[in-house]
Amino acid sequence: MPKLKTLLPSATSSAIIAGAAGTLAMDLVLYRRYRTGGGQSPFVKWEFASVPPGFDDAPAPAKLGRSIAKAVGVDLPESSAGVVNSIVHWATGLGWGTAGSLASALPKVRALSAGVVTGVSAWGTSYVLLPKLDIYKPINDYDAKTLWQDLSAHLVFGATIGATTALLRSARRLTS
């Protein structure tokens, strides 16, 4: 029978798990807002199938995915907007989550702090880079309520990354 320590994830896989947990937590915040606003779709359908049928009205991740595909010479069909949205959204969350979780391994950096900074960084980076790609408007074109709703979801994303990282790290320490 394997020891408990060998069953616990390594630092890298813990970071990926933290990114997935953060992405899911952020999506649950957004889903709750959707339902509070009158939305009726169950979570899985909302998460993976609620994207318009084409890229023009699709969320930012779908548009970013189409831009990346075009940059490498791939022309995506309009019908792929939903799949592209899910792939880019989750890949972005896993990427930021991995970076934030691994950054917390630096001396004197607490996991929760690193997670929150990661969430704020992901939010801010979106408003710097995506307008340059004509995916977002410039940040000063958004009202305070919209910016707060987006930032608060990213704060949940980051805090969840930090908490998950700390929990997994503590579990590994307890078993060594």
N, CA, C and O atoms as a DFTB+ gen file, in Angstrom:
704 C
 N C O
     1  1       0.850      -1.178       0.000
     2  2       0.000       0.000       0.000
     3  2       0.896       1.242       0.000
     4  3       1.803       1.335       0.827
     5  1       0.658       2.221      -0.930
     6  2       1.512       3.403      -1.000
     7  2       1.320       4.305       0.217
     8  3       0.239       4.369       0.802
     9  1       2.396       4.996       0.578
    10  2       2.317       5.953       1.678
    11  2       1.473       7.144       1.248
    12  3       1.383       7.469       0.064
    13  1       0.854       7.789       2.240
    14  2      -0.005       8.941       1.958
    15  2       0.753      10.027       1.202
    16  3       0.192      10.658       0.307
    17  1       2.002      10.251       1.543
    18  2       2.781      11.294       0.880
    19  2       2.894      11.040      -0.615
    20  3       2.864      11.987      -1.401
    21  1       3.023       9.795      -1.021
    22  2       3.153       9.508      -2.450
    23  2       1.830       9.725      -3.180
    24  3       1.819       9.876      -4.402
    25  1       0.721       9.742      -2.453
    26  2      -0.578       9.988      -3.071
    27  2      -0.876      11.476      -3.207
    28  3      -1.729      11.865      -4.004
    29  1      -0.182      12.308      -2.438
    30  2      -0.412      13.751      -2.508
    31  2       0.307      14.321      -3.721
    32  3       1.375      13.841      -4.101
    33  1      -0.277      15.340      -4.324
    34  2       0.314      15.892      -5.546
    35  2       1.638      16.609      -5.295
    36  3       1.873      17.158      -4.218
    37  1       2.493      16.589      -6.313
    38  2       3.751      17.325      -6.264
    39  2       3.455      18.815      -6.337
    40  3       2.305      19.217      -6.513
    41  1       4.498      19.638      -6.200
    42  2       4.300      21.092      -6.254
    43  2       3.685      21.527      -7.576
    44  3       2.797      22.379      -7.592
    45  1       4.141      20.955      -8.677
    46  2       3.607      21.350      -9.987
    47  2       2.167      20.902     -10.159
    48  3       1.328      21.683     -10.608
    49  1       1.868      19.666      -9.813
    50  2       0.485      19.229      -9.953
    51  2      -0.419      19.928      -8.943
    52  3      -1.593      20.163      -9.228
    53  1       0.111      20.265      -7.762
    54  2      -0.655      21.065      -6.802
    55  2      -0.993      22.427      -7.391
    56  3      -2.095      22.936      -7.191
    57  1      -0.047      23.017      -8.115
    58  2      -0.272      24.317      -8.737
    59  2      -1.368      24.230      -9.800
    60  3      -2.203      25.127      -9.914
    61  1      -1.359      23.161     -10.565
    62  2      -2.404      22.968     -11.584
    63  2      -3.757      22.759     -10.914
    64  3      -4.767      23.294     -11.372
    65  1      -3.780      21.985      -9.833
    66  2      -5.020      21.784      -9.077
    67  2      -5.513      23.121      -8.528
    68  3      -6.710      23.406      -8.572
    69  1      -4.603      23.936      -8.014
    70  2      -4.983      25.254      -7.488
    71  2      -5.575      26.125      -8.594
    72  3      -6.553      26.836      -8.365
    73  1      -4.995      26.074      -9.776
    74  2      -5.543      26.831     -10.910
    75  2      -6.934      26.364     -11.286
    76  3      -7.809      27.181     -11.572
    77  1      -7.147      25.050     -11.286
    78  2      -8.475      24.512     -11.589
    79  2      -9.480      24.908     -10.513
    80  3     -10.615      25.271     -10.822
    81  1      -9.067      24.839      -9.254
    82  2      -9.970      25.222      -8.156
    83  2     -10.323      26.707      -8.246
    84  3     -11.476      27.089      -8.044
    85  1      -9.330      27.537      -8.549
    86  2      -9.582      28.972      -8.687
    87  2     -10.521      29.274      -9.837
    88  3     -11.424      30.100      -9.703
    89  1     -10.316      28.614     -10.967
    90  2     -11.175      28.822     -12.135
    91  2     -12.602      28.389     -11.825
    92  3     -13.556      29.087     -12.168
    93  1     -12.747      27.247     -11.181
    94  2     -14.077      26.772     -10.817
    95  2     -14.743      27.731      -9.829
    96  3     -15.928      28.034      -9.974
    97  1     -14.008      28.209      -8.838
    98  2     -14.581      29.138      -7.859
    99  2     -15.049      30.421      -8.536
   100  3     -16.135      30.919      -8.240
   101  1     -14.240      30.954      -9.436
   102  2     -14.629      32.161     -10.164
   103  2     -15.884      31.892     -10.997
   104  3     -16.799      32.715     -11.031
   105  1     -15.921      30.766     -11.651
   106  2     -17.083      30.431     -12.470
   107  2     -18.332      30.263     -11.620
   108  3     -19.427      30.615     -12.058
   109  1     -18.186      29.730     -10.409
   110  2     -19.341      29.599      -9.525
   111  2     -19.868      30.966      -9.096
   112  3     -21.078      31.146      -8.961
   113  1     -18.971      31.933      -8.879
   114  2     -19.398      33.302      -8.580
   115  2     -20.177      33.867      -9.767
   116  3     -21.255      34.438      -9.599
   117  1     -19.623      33.703     -10.957
   118  2     -20.276      34.227     -12.154
   119  2     -21.608      33.516     -12.412
   120  3     -22.578      34.142     -12.840
   121  1     -21.648      32.220     -12.151
   122  2     -22.881      31.459     -12.337
   123  2     -23.947      31.922     -11.344
   124  3     -25.117      32.051     -11.704
   125  1     -23.553      32.168     -10.119
   126  2     -24.498      32.653      -9.111
   127  2     -25.094      33.990      -9.558
   128  3     -26.295      34.213      -9.407
   129  1     -24.283      34.858     -10.093
   130  2     -24.772      36.139     -10.600
   131  2     -25.740      35.924     -11.769
   132  3     -26.766      36.596     -11.868
   133  1     -25.406      35.000     -12.632
   134  2     -26.260      34.658     -13.769
   135  2     -27.625      34.185     -13.270
   136  3     -28.658      34.643     -13.757
   137  1     -27.630      33.277     -12.307
   138  2     -28.890      32.746     -11.775
   139  2     -29.671      33.821     -11.033
   140  3     -30.894      33.884     -11.160
   141  1     -28.999      34.663     -10.266
   142  2     -29.650      35.757      -9.556
   143  2     -30.298      36.724     -10.549
   144  3     -31.337      37.318     -10.259
   145  1     -29.683      36.873     -11.707
   146  2     -30.217      37.738     -12.754
   147  2     -31.322      37.096     -13.577
   148  3     -31.794      37.698     -14.542
   149  1     -31.745      35.893     -13.221
   150  2     -32.842      35.245     -13.919
   151  2     -32.452      34.113     -14.844
   152  3     -33.323      33.499     -15.459
   153  1     -31.161      33.819     -14.961
   154  2     -30.722      32.716     -15.817
   155  2     -31.259      31.383     -15.336
   156  3     -31.408      31.168     -14.133
   157  1     -31.547      30.494     -16.258
   158  2     -32.188      29.218     -15.921
   159  2     -31.323      27.989     -16.204
   160  3     -31.628      26.908     -15.702
   161  1     -30.274      28.121     -16.976
   162  2     -29.491      26.943     -17.381
   163  2     -28.807      26.303     -16.186
   164  3     -28.347      27.006     -15.286
   165  1     -28.732      24.967     -16.166
   166  2     -27.932      24.298     -15.140
   167  2     -26.449      24.641     -15.331
   168  3     -26.030      25.060     -16.409
   169  1     -25.676      24.455     -14.273
   170  2     -24.279      24.899     -14.283
   171  2     -23.482      24.348     -15.458
   172  3     -22.824      25.116     -16.160
   173  1     -23.521      23.057     -15.688
   174  2     -22.688      22.454     -16.745
   175  2     -23.051      23.040     -18.113
   176  3     -22.162      23.333     -18.912
   177  1     -24.331      23.210     -18.386
   178  2     -24.733      23.792     -19.664
   179  2     -24.264      25.238     -19.754
   180  3     -23.753      25.663     -20.791
   181  1     -24.435      25.999     -18.671
   182  2     -23.976      27.392     -18.642
   183  2     -22.458      27.460     -18.863
   184  3     -21.969      28.288     -19.632
   185  1     -21.736      26.591     -18.189
   186  2     -20.271      26.603     -18.236
   187  2     -19.731      26.260     -19.620
   188  3     -18.776      26.882     -20.083
   189  1     -20.329      25.285     -20.277
   190  2     -19.734      24.767     -21.505
   191  2     -20.552      24.981     -22.776
   192  3     -20.050      24.742     -23.874
   193  1     -21.796      25.424     -22.649
   194  2     -22.607      25.492     -23.866
   195  2     -23.414      26.782     -24.007
   196  3     -24.311      26.855     -24.847
   197  1     -23.112      27.788     -23.208
   198  2     -23.947      28.989     -23.248
   199  2     -23.366      30.099     -24.124
   200  3     -23.787      31.252     -24.030
   201  1     -22.416      29.757     -24.958
   202  2     -21.767      30.741     -25.820
   203  2     -22.577      30.903     -27.105
   204  3     -23.079      29.918     -27.647
   205  1     -22.709      32.148     -27.601
   206  2     -23.391      32.333     -28.887
   207  2     -22.731      31.492     -29.986
   208  3     -21.574      31.094     -29.852
   209  1     -23.466      31.225     -31.069
   210  2     -22.964      30.300     -32.094
   211  2     -21.782      30.822     -32.919
   212  3     -21.197      30.061     -33.689
   213  1     -21.425      32.078     -32.777
   214  2     -20.307      32.619     -33.542
   215  2     -19.386      33.449     -32.673
   216  3     -19.683      33.700     -31.505
   217  1     -18.284      33.870     -33.233
   218  2     -17.265      34.600     -32.472
   219  2     -17.624      36.066     -32.209
   220  3     -17.164      36.628     -31.215
   221  1     -18.411      36.689     -33.047
   222  2     -18.679      38.118     -32.897
   223  2     -19.304      38.469     -31.556
   224  3     -18.954      39.492     -30.966
   225  1     -20.206      37.657     -31.071
   226  2     -20.882      37.912     -29.799
   227  2     -20.378      37.020     -28.671
   228  3     -20.971      36.999     -27.593
   229  1     -19.316      36.301     -28.897
   230  2     -18.778      35.364     -27.906
   231  2     -17.979      36.109     -26.833
   232  3     -17.557      37.245     -27.049
   233  1     -17.771      35.466     -25.672
   234  2     -16.945      36.058     -24.619
   235  2     -15.479      36.208     -25.046
   236  3     -15.043      35.651     -26.054
   237  1     -14.746      36.968     -24.254
   238  2     -13.347      37.279     -24.555
   239  2     -12.472      36.048     -24.801
   240  3     -11.670      36.069     -25.734
   241  1     -12.588      34.969     -24.003
   242  2     -11.713      33.821     -24.273
   243  2     -11.874      33.258     -25.692
   244  3     -10.889      32.881     -26.328
   245  1     -13.107      33.204     -26.180
   246  2     -13.330      32.704     -27.542
   247  2     -12.666      33.618     -28.563
   248  3     -12.030      33.147     -29.506
   249  1     -12.813      34.914     -28.373
   250  2     -12.212      35.875     -29.303
   251  2     -10.691      35.804     -29.256
   252  3     -10.030      35.892     -30.291
   253  1     -10.136      35.644     -28.059
   254  2      -8.681      35.512     -27.937
   255  2      -8.208      34.242     -28.641
   256  3      -7.199      34.259     -29.347
   257  1      -8.931      33.152     -28.451
   258  2      -8.572      31.906     -29.123
   259  2      -8.600      32.043     -30.629
   260  3      -7.721      31.524     -31.317
   261  1      -9.604      32.740     -31.151
   262  2      -9.670      32.964     -32.594
   263  2      -8.486      33.818     -33.058
   264  3      -7.915      33.551     -34.115
   265  1      -8.113      34.837     -32.285
   266  2      -6.961      35.677     -32.647
   267  2      -5.668      34.872     -32.687
   268  3      -4.849      35.034     -33.592
   269  1      -5.496      34.011     -31.702
   270  2      -4.296      33.164     -31.656
   271  2      -4.284      32.209     -32.854
   272  3      -3.256      32.030     -33.506
   273  1      -5.429      31.606     -33.131
   274  2      -5.520      30.680     -34.271
   275  2      -5.183      31.402     -35.573
   276  3      -4.426      30.881     -36.393
   277  1      -5.741      32.601     -35.769
   278  2      -5.452      33.361     -36.985
   279  2      -3.966      33.696     -37.088
   280  3      -3.395      33.676     -38.178
   281  1      -3.345      34.002     -35.950
   282  2      -1.920      34.363     -35.948
   283  2      -1.030      33.220     -36.409
   284  3       0.066      33.449     -36.920
   285  1      -1.500      31.987     -36.231
   286  2      -0.715      30.825     -36.664
   287  2      -1.283      30.201     -37.933
   288  3      -0.919      29.086     -38.308
   289  1      -2.184      30.937     -38.593
   290  2      -2.688      30.499     -39.891
   291  2      -3.831      29.509     -39.872
   292  3      -4.067      28.817     -40.862
   293  1      -4.546      29.430     -38.757
   294  2      -5.674      28.512     -38.659
   295  2      -6.965      29.330     -38.683
   296  3      -7.122      30.277     -37.913
   297  1      -7.874      28.961     -39.561
   298  2      -9.162      29.634     -39.652
   299  2     -10.210      28.757     -38.963
   300  3     -10.544      27.679     -39.453
   301  1     -10.719      29.221     -37.836
   302  2     -11.684      28.445     -37.064
   303  2     -13.097      28.692     -37.574
   304  3     -13.449      29.834     -37.871
   305  1     -13.912      27.652     -37.683
   306  2     -15.311      27.858     -38.089
   307  2     -16.089      28.563     -36.972
   308  3     -15.777      28.400     -35.792
   309  1     -17.086      29.333     -37.347
   310  2     -17.915      30.052     -36.378
   311  2     -18.514      29.106     -35.343
   312  3     -18.676      29.476     -34.180
   313  1     -18.836      27.908     -35.756
   314  2     -19.470      26.935     -34.862
   315  2     -18.543      26.470     -33.734
   316  3     -19.006      25.823     -32.794
   317  1     -17.252      26.783     -33.806
   318  2     -16.304      26.344     -32.769
   319  2     -16.163      27.345     -31.629
   320  3     -15.367      27.123     -30.717
   321  1     -16.912      28.434     -31.659
   322  2     -16.760      29.483     -30.640
   323  2     -16.920      28.948     -29.215
   324  3     -16.147      29.317     -28.331
   325  1     -17.895      28.101     -28.986
   326  2     -18.120      27.569     -27.643
   327  2     -16.977      26.713     -27.142
   328  3     -16.536      26.863     -26.003
   329  1     -16.502      25.826     -27.975
   330  2     -15.385      24.952     -27.596
   331  2     -14.123      25.781     -27.375
   332  3     -13.400      25.572     -26.401
   333  1     -13.865      26.709     -28.269
   334  2     -12.682      27.564     -28.138
   335  2     -12.773      28.386     -26.849
   336  3     -11.778      28.552     -26.143
   337  1     -13.963      28.897     -26.549
   338  2     -14.150      29.666     -25.323
   339  2     -13.783      28.836     -24.092
   340  3     -13.044      29.302     -23.225
   341  1     -14.292      27.622     -24.019
   342  2     -14.005      26.760     -22.863
   343  2     -12.526      26.424     -22.762
   344  3     -11.950      26.471     -21.674
   345  1     -11.911      26.087     -23.880
   346  2     -10.492      25.719     -23.861
   347  2      -9.632      26.889     -23.409
   348  3      -8.779      26.728     -22.536
   349  1      -9.845      28.061     -23.988
   350  2      -9.017      29.220     -23.634
   351  2      -9.295      29.670     -22.201
   352  3      -8.366      30.014     -21.469
   353  1     -10.551      29.670     -21.802
   354  2     -10.907      30.068     -20.431
   355  2     -10.206      29.176     -19.410
   356  3      -9.570      29.674     -18.481
   357  1     -10.321      27.868     -19.580
   358  2      -9.713      26.946     -18.614
   359  2      -8.187      26.941     -18.709
   360  3      -7.506      26.845     -17.688
   361  1      -7.649      27.041     -19.913
   362  2      -6.183      27.094     -20.055
   363  2      -5.624      28.350     -19.392
   364  3      -4.573      28.304     -18.753
   365  1      -6.321      29.460     -19.542
   366  2      -5.882      30.703     -18.909
   367  2      -5.934      30.573     -17.385
   368  3      -4.993      30.957     -16.690
   369  1      -7.033      30.031     -16.878
   370  2      -7.143      29.840     -15.431
   371  2      -6.077      28.910     -14.882
   372  3      -5.492      29.178     -13.833
   373  1      -5.824      27.812     -15.593
   374  2      -4.776      26.881     -15.148
   375  2      -3.399      27.537     -15.210
   376  3      -2.568      27.340     -14.323
   377  1      -3.167      28.318     -16.261
   378  2      -1.872      28.989     -16.396
   379  2      -1.622      30.007     -15.295
   380  3      -0.574      29.993     -14.650
   381  1      -2.589      30.890     -15.084
   382  2      -2.441      31.877     -14.007
   383  2      -2.363      31.185     -12.654
   384  3      -1.566      31.580     -11.804
   385  1      -3.170      30.170     -12.446
   386  2      -3.160      29.458     -11.175
   387  2      -1.835      28.773     -10.902
   388  3      -1.344      28.776      -9.773
   389  1      -1.268      28.193     -11.929
   390  2       0.041      27.553     -11.782
   391  2       1.103      28.590     -11.440
   392  3       1.924      28.371     -10.549
   393  1       1.089      29.708     -12.141
   394  2       2.072      30.773     -11.861
   395  2       1.924      31.277     -10.433
   396  3       2.920      31.427      -9.725
   397  1       0.699      31.539     -10.002
   398  2       0.478      32.052      -8.652
   399  2       0.857      31.066      -7.576
   400  3       1.447      31.436      -6.561
   401  1       0.519      29.813      -7.797
   402  2       0.835      28.791      -6.813
   403  2       2.342      28.573      -6.700
   404  3       2.877      28.457      -5.597
   405  1       3.019      28.517      -7.836
   406  2       4.478      28.332      -7.792
   407  2       5.182      29.561      -7.229
   408  3       6.214      29.435      -6.570
   409  1       4.631      30.753      -7.483
   410  2       5.225      31.977      -6.919
   411  2       5.173      31.959      -5.400
   412  3       6.030      32.546      -4.740
   413  1       4.184      31.300      -4.851
   414  2       4.069      31.257      -3.390
   415  2       5.161      30.405      -2.749
   416  3       5.301      30.398      -1.526
   417  1       5.930      29.693      -3.558
   418  2       7.045      28.905      -3.023
   419  2       8.279      29.777      -2.763
   420  3       9.244      29.322      -2.149
   421  1       8.245      31.024      -3.230
   422  2       9.362      31.932      -2.977
   423  2       9.455      32.242      -1.488
   424  3       8.442      32.241      -0.789
   425  1      10.674      32.508      -0.996
   426  2      10.820      32.824       0.433
   427  2       9.959      34.030       0.824
   428  3       9.879      35.016       0.092
   429  1       9.325      33.931       1.978
   430  2       8.520      35.003       2.570
   431  2       7.271      35.369       1.780
   432  3       6.686      36.426       2.017
   433  1       6.849      34.521       0.847
   434  2       5.621      34.780       0.098
   435  2       4.564      33.788       0.573
   436  3       4.723      32.577       0.420
   437  1       3.504      34.304       1.142
   438  2       2.420      33.451       1.631
   439  2       1.516      33.054       0.463
   440  3       1.297      33.829      -0.468
   441  1       1.006      31.845       0.537
   442  2       0.187      31.312      -0.558
   443  2      -1.041      32.185      -0.817
   444  3      -1.353      32.485      -1.969
   445  1      -1.736      32.593       0.238
   446  2      -2.942      33.394       0.044
   447  2      -2.601      34.736      -0.602
   448  3      -3.309      35.188      -1.502
   449  1      -1.533      35.367      -0.153
   450  2      -1.114      36.644      -0.757
   451  2      -0.751      36.459      -2.223
   452  3      -1.158      37.253      -3.072
   453  1       0.004      35.426      -2.517
   454  2       0.390      35.169      -3.911
   455  2      -0.845      34.912      -4.763
   456  3      -0.913      35.359      -5.908
   457  1      -1.815      34.199      -4.216
   458  2      -3.040      33.927      -4.954
   459  2      -3.819      35.191      -5.258
   460  3      -4.267      35.391      -6.387
   461  1      -3.985      36.048      -4.258
   462  2      -4.741      37.286      -4.469
   463  2      -4.025      38.182      -5.475
   464  3      -4.660      38.766      -6.353
   465  1      -2.713      38.291      -5.347
   466  2      -1.947      39.090      -6.317
   467  2      -2.104      38.496      -7.721
   468  3      -2.192      39.238      -8.699
   469  1      -2.140      37.191      -7.823
   470  2      -2.346      36.537      -9.121
   471  2      -3.711      36.901      -9.705
   472  3      -3.815      37.215     -10.891
   473  1      -4.741      36.861      -8.887
   474  2      -6.077      37.220      -9.360
   475  2      -6.138      38.657      -9.856
   476  3      -6.707      38.931     -10.913
   477  1      -5.553      39.569      -9.094
   478  2      -5.527      40.983      -9.499
   479  2      -4.686      41.155     -10.767
   480  3      -5.036      41.943     -11.647
   481  1      -3.591      40.426     -10.856
   482  2      -2.733      40.507     -12.046
   483  2      -3.453      39.996     -13.288
   484  3      -3.354      40.597     -14.358
   485  1      -4.171      38.898     -13.149
   486  2      -4.930      38.362     -14.287
   487  2      -5.984      39.377     -14.736
   488  3      -6.164      39.604     -15.933
   489  1      -6.668      39.976     -13.781
   490  2      -7.685      40.987     -14.087
   491  2      -7.049      42.186     -14.798
   492  3      -7.519      42.611     -15.854
   493  1      -5.988      42.719     -14.214
   494  2      -5.344      43.902     -14.798
   495  2      -4.751      43.639     -16.167
   496  3      -4.843      44.476     -17.065
   497  1      -4.144      42.479     -16.324
   498  2      -3.548      42.129     -17.614
   499  2      -4.611      42.086     -18.713
   500  3      -4.359      42.493     -19.847
   501  1      -5.787      41.596     -18.368
   502  2      -6.878      41.556     -19.349
   503  2      -7.206      42.949     -19.873
   504  3      -7.441      43.133     -21.067
   505  1      -7.220      43.922     -18.977
   506  2      -7.585      45.282     -19.373
   507  2      -6.430      46.033     -20.029
   508  3      -6.631      47.117     -20.577
   509  1      -5.235      45.475     -19.980
   510  2      -4.092      46.067     -20.695
   511  2      -3.950      45.426     -22.075
   512  3      -3.809      46.133     -23.074
   513  1      -3.987      44.099     -22.138
   514  2      -3.723      43.393     -23.397
   515  2      -4.928      43.275     -24.327
   516  3      -4.803      43.477     -25.535
   517  1      -6.082      42.952     -23.777
   518  2      -7.227      42.667     -24.636
   519  2      -7.738      43.879     -25.425
   520  3      -8.242      43.690     -26.532
   521  1      -7.635      45.106     -24.918
   522  2      -7.994      46.243     -25.781
   523  2      -7.067      46.370     -26.998
   524  3      -7.496      46.815     -28.062
   525  1      -5.820      45.985     -26.839
   526  2      -4.871      46.049     -27.961
   527  2      -5.245      45.061     -29.072
   528  3      -4.837      45.226     -30.222
   529  1      -6.018      44.043     -28.719
   530  2      -6.474      43.036     -29.687
   531  2      -7.922      43.283     -30.126
   532  3      -8.518      42.461     -30.822
   533  1      -8.473      44.418     -29.712
   534  2      -9.868      44.772     -30.003
   535  2     -10.867      43.752     -29.443
   536  3     -11.926      43.516     -30.024
   537  1     -10.506      43.154     -28.304
   538  2     -11.390      42.205     -27.635
   539  2     -12.117      42.909     -26.488
   540  3     -13.309      42.680     -26.282
   541  1     -11.423      43.749     -25.751
   542  2     -12.009      44.597     -24.714
   543  2     -11.937      46.043     -25.181
   544  3     -11.161      46.397     -26.069
   545  1     -12.766      46.860     -24.559
   546  2     -12.642      48.308     -24.716
   547  2     -11.540      48.767     -23.754
   548  3     -11.174      48.017     -22.850
   549  1     -11.009      49.969     -23.925
   550  2     -10.068      50.493     -22.922
   551  2     -10.741      50.540     -21.544
   552  3     -11.950      50.751     -21.447
   553  1      -9.965      50.345     -20.498
   554  2     -10.512      50.223     -19.143
   555  2     -11.367      51.426     -18.747
   556  3     -12.358      51.270     -18.034
   557  1     -10.995      52.623     -19.201
   558  2     -11.753      53.815     -18.811
   559  2     -13.103      53.911     -19.524
   560  3     -13.877      54.824     -19.235
   561  1     -13.404      52.999     -20.442
   562  2     -14.716      52.962     -21.090
   563  2     -15.731      52.117     -20.317
   564  3     -16.907      52.079     -20.678
   565  1     -15.285      51.442     -19.260
   566  2     -16.175      50.613     -18.450
   567  2     -16.617      51.390     -17.214
   568  3     -15.870      52.219     -16.693
   569  1     -17.835      51.118     -16.747
   570  2     -18.297      51.762     -15.521
   571  2     -17.739      51.020     -14.308
   572  3     -17.264      49.890     -14.417
   573  1     -17.807      51.674     -13.159
   574  2     -17.236      51.120     -11.933
   575  2     -17.893      49.796     -11.540
   576  3     -17.217      48.893     -11.048
   577  1     -19.192      49.676     -11.750
   578  2     -19.890      48.439     -11.379
   579  2     -19.361      47.252     -12.188
   580  3     -19.113      46.182     -11.631
   581  1     -19.191      47.436     -13.487
   582  2     -18.678      46.361     -14.341
   583  2     -17.266      45.966     -13.918
   584  3     -16.954      44.780     -13.806
   585  1     -16.420      46.957     -13.684
   586  2     -15.039      46.668     -13.273
   587  2     -15.011      45.947     -11.927
   588  3     -14.235      45.010     -11.737
   589  1     -15.860      46.385     -10.990
   590  2     -15.896      45.732      -9.679
   591  2     -16.378      44.292      -9.802
   592  3     -15.812      43.398      -9.173
   593  1     -17.413      44.051     -10.601
   594  2     -17.897      42.676     -10.758
   595  2     -16.800      41.773     -11.313
   596  3     -16.647      40.632     -10.877
   597  1     -16.047      42.282     -12.267
   598  2     -14.961      41.497     -12.850
   599  2     -13.822      41.318     -11.850
   600  3     -13.309      40.211     -11.682
   601  1     -13.424      42.409     -11.186
   602  2     -12.337      42.319     -10.204
   603  2     -12.716      41.395      -9.053
   604  3     -11.899      40.576      -8.631
   605  1     -13.932      41.509      -8.538
   606  2     -14.316      40.677      -7.397
   607  2     -14.302      39.186      -7.760
   608  3     -13.929      38.352      -6.935
   609  1     -14.704      38.853      -8.982
   610  2     -14.622      37.453      -9.413
   611  2     -13.162      37.001      -9.483
   612  3     -12.843      35.867      -9.126
   613  1     -12.282      37.882      -9.939
   614  2     -10.850      37.548      -9.994
   615  2     -10.233      37.470      -8.594
   616  3      -9.277      36.723      -8.386
   617  1     -10.764      38.229      -7.636
   618  2     -10.283      38.109      -6.253
   619  2     -10.657      36.743      -5.680
   620  3      -9.863      36.137      -4.960
   621  1     -11.840      36.260      -5.989
   622  2     -12.238      34.906      -5.568
   623  2     -11.326      33.879      -6.236
   624  3     -10.867      32.937      -5.589
   625  1     -11.069      34.060      -7.515
   626  2     -10.146      33.188      -8.261
   627  2      -8.792      33.118      -7.532
   628  3      -8.289      32.032      -7.242
   629  1      -8.219      34.283      -7.245
   630  2      -6.911      34.328      -6.606
   631  2      -6.906      33.786      -5.189
   632  3      -5.998      33.044      -4.816
   633  1      -7.908      34.145      -4.392
   634  2      -7.967      33.649      -3.018
   635  2      -8.101      32.128      -2.992
   636  3      -7.534      31.462      -2.126
   637  1      -8.845      31.590      -3.934
   638  2      -9.005      30.132      -4.004
   639  2      -7.697      29.466      -4.420
   640  3      -7.356      28.402      -3.903
   641  1      -6.967      30.073      -5.338
   642  2      -5.641      29.549      -5.694
   643  2      -4.759      29.492      -4.453
   644  3      -4.126      28.475      -4.172
   645  1      -4.728      30.603      -3.712
   646  2      -3.889      30.670      -2.511
   647  2      -4.300      29.663      -1.452
   648  3      -3.454      28.969      -0.887
   649  1      -5.599      29.582      -1.181
   650  2      -6.079      28.661      -0.151
   651  2      -5.823      27.206      -0.548
   652  3      -5.428      26.392       0.286
   653  1      -6.048      26.887      -1.812
   654  2      -5.808      25.515      -2.286
   655  2      -4.330      25.163      -2.197
   656  3      -3.964      24.068      -1.772
   657  1      -3.490      26.105      -2.604
   658  2      -2.039      25.891      -2.513
   659  2      -1.613      25.656      -1.072
   660  3      -0.862      24.722      -0.792
   661  1      -2.085      26.492      -0.160
   662  2      -1.723      26.355       1.257
   663  2      -2.210      25.022       1.819
   664  3      -1.487      24.357       2.560
   665  1      -3.422      24.638       1.469
   666  2      -3.980      23.378       1.953
   667  2      -3.172      22.180       1.453
   668  3      -2.845      21.285       2.232
   669  1      -2.855      22.160       0.171
   670  2      -2.086      21.042      -0.372
   671  2      -0.663      21.015       0.184
   672  3      -0.111      19.947       0.448
   673  1      -0.083      22.189       0.355
   674  2       1.278      22.259       0.921
   675  2       1.277      21.749       2.359
   676  3       2.173      21.001       2.749
   677  1       0.281      22.147       3.150
   678  2       0.172      21.684       4.533
   679  2      -0.015      20.171       4.597
   680  3       0.570      19.503       5.449
   681  1      -0.821      19.643       3.707
   682  2      -1.042      18.196       3.678
   683  2       0.255      17.459       3.382
   684  3       0.524      16.413       3.973
   685  1       1.058      17.997       2.471
   686  2       2.342      17.353       2.151
   687  2       3.288      17.418       3.356
   688  3       3.987      16.448       3.648
   689  1       3.309      18.557       4.052
   690  2       4.183      18.696       5.229
   691  2       3.784      17.723       6.330
   692  3       4.643      17.135       6.987
   693  1       2.495      17.557       6.528
   694  2       2.008      16.676       7.596
   695  2       2.385      15.229       7.356
   696  3       2.493      14.446       8.299
   697  1       2.586      14.872       6.100
   698  2       2.875      13.473       5.785
   699  2       4.361      13.206       5.586
   700  3       4.753      12.079       5.282
   701  1       5.197      14.242       5.756
   702  2       6.638      13.992       5.553
   703  2       7.344      13.701       6.848
   704  3       8.553      13.470       6.853
